[in-house]
Amino acid sequence: MASLADVDDVAGAARYIGKYLHMQSYHVRKYIMSAGWVFPGWVSWSRWFNRNYGVYPDKMYPGILVKLARISKSERDEIMNKLVKMEGSS
């Protein structure tokens, strides 16, 4: 398929995409985790960070989730703790 013009039922395709994007968060997290670009616990940590500091970590530190996903668990835990301490002291 080269463009939406190749789709016979554009409205049906739009509904399908809309339903896909509004799936329950569990299924979305499960799909994203299978893609391997995030780390276990990223959703709960991001929500916790937002509740405590009023902004999601990726807004404050662009690209941080991808960087955290690419390092070992021990390095990730160390950096996450440093971020929490740094934000807590400001």
Order of alpha helices (4+ residues) and beta strands (2+ residues): alpha-alpha-alpha-alpha-alpha-alpha
